[in-house]
Amino acid sequence: MSTTASLLGTLQLREIVTTTLRLPQEIARQSIEKQISMVEAKFDVEKAVVSDRGTGISNRRQAEYKDDIQAIEIAKSQVTSAESTLVHWKSNLNKHAKA
């Protein structure tokens, strides 16, 4: 991925980026230009480009990036689970407070 548009065009990466940057899923309703602007305001995709052509990035380094992406996906899953648990607890607390 070398541009923000190509990053947003990949569903899995879009989800990771928007979650990591805490952007609402509703940004998908905005124009692509607005979405790019919102992402680039928080993250410089060009600085994160991973390519072995002409950059000299080793296979080991690329593997490390892949490991980092997997770790981010795991963290995202854990955050989503924690948020769901908090919503559940909040709902239960509200029910008990009304009783």
Buried (B, 14 or more C-beta within 10 A) or exposed (E): BEEBBEBBEEEEBBEBBBBBEEBEEEBEEEEEEEBBEBBEEEBEBEEEEBEEEEEEBEEEEEEEEEEEBEEBBEEBEEEEEEEEEEEEEEEEEEEEEEE
